[in-house]
Amino acid sequence: MPASAQKIVPNIWFDKNAEEAINFYVSAFKNSSISNITRYTKAGFEFHGMPEGTVMTIDFELNGYRFVAINGGPHFKPTPATSFFVECRTADEVTELWDKLSKDGAVLMEIGSYPWSERYGWLQDKYGISWQLIVNPEVKESHTVSPSLMFVGDQNGRAEEAMKHYTSIFSDSKIGEIARYTGEEGETAGYVMHASFTIHGQSFSAMDSSYPHAFGFSGAVSFLVECDSQKEIDYFWDKLSEGGDPSTQQCGWLGDKFGVTWQVAPTELNDMLLHGTPKQIESVTNAFMPMKKFDLAELRKVYEDAGK
């Protein structure tokens, strides 16, 4: 899927080292690039606490798959509950990417041959982001990326429920094949061992794990839903926030009932921050920082007034 067609964009939160991390990823993946960069202004300092001029967001692509990096602070730490599957056409390509991403990182599952793949490995890189690398000769091109959600702890056993929930919200969505545990693996029989699903035409995967894990979902990886109208903002905000924790709602962010973090934001906001005058950027930032659900009409008014 072309990055321009992505409705849902993974956002990765970094502790002030986003530029270093993104340069690392872009150098490791094929057909990858950095596009837009926004910077913090004095506006909203009481919320973000970042020095003026510091990089705020970096829009980048890994083999055409779009991400946004957020240069935040120590508030969120990534966990393996959210990882990224990377499919390669050959085992050698898996090994090559493994060697790059695993440097100074941690191995979660050793690279090797498994019943489900001749070459597979799971790692956490030096920035804390988790990657599952696998060979798939049928994939159209190597370094194909898709997010994966692992439901653990209190959320264990809810992978199938979550897939049904997400596919009911987004158009062009469906659940693919579901492989279930038999109980012989040390996991709970009937729970999801691995499943694929698409939402808005984008590939995701999900699994449950009954093993004790000292982590769960984290705001360090969130999913941005870009909206073209207030109607869209209202719809996705209401559907995704249903049953979630209201205390997580800030600045377009929300935590859903499974603990997964989403951002529901107008597409126009990024354009305002990229192309506005310094006064417009400052005014818009002051306006959106205190908001929970975004008010597009108010943001447009503030932007236009600051441009006069």
Number of C-alpha atoms within 10 A of each C-alpha: 12 9 16 9 12 18 18 22 20 21 23 23 26 26 15 17 16 22 18 11 16 21 14 14 17 17 14 18 20 17 13 18 19 17 11 12 17 17 17 22 20 15 20 19 15 9 11 15 13 21 12 13 11 14 21 20 23 22 18 23 21 22 19 19 21 25 22 25 24 23 23 22 15 11 10 15 18 22 19 23 22 24 22 21 21 21 25 25 18 17 20 12 18 24 20 11 17 22 11 16 23 17 13 11 16 16 16 14 12 11 19 13 13 10 7 9 13 14 21 24 21 22 24 23 19 14 18 16 22 26 26 24 26 28 24 21 13 11 13 11 13 20 26 22 21 18 19 23 21 24 25 22 17 11 18 19 20 19 25 18 10 19 22 15 13 19 17 14 15 16 12 12 19 19 18 14 9 17 14 17 18 14 11 8 9 11 17 19 14 13 22 24 20 19 21 17 21 19 20 17 17 18 19 20 22 23 24 27 22 17 12 8 11 8 12 19 24 19 23 23 27 23 22 22 21 21 21 12 16 14 11 16 21 15 14 20 24 12 16 22 19 14 12 18 14 13 8 18 20 17 18 23 23 28 25 21 15 19 18 22 24 27 25 25 26 22 15 16 20 16 10 17 20 15 11 18 14 14 15 20 24 20 21 25 23 19 19 21 18 14 14 17 20 24 18 21 11 13 21 15 12 20 24 14 12 17 14 6
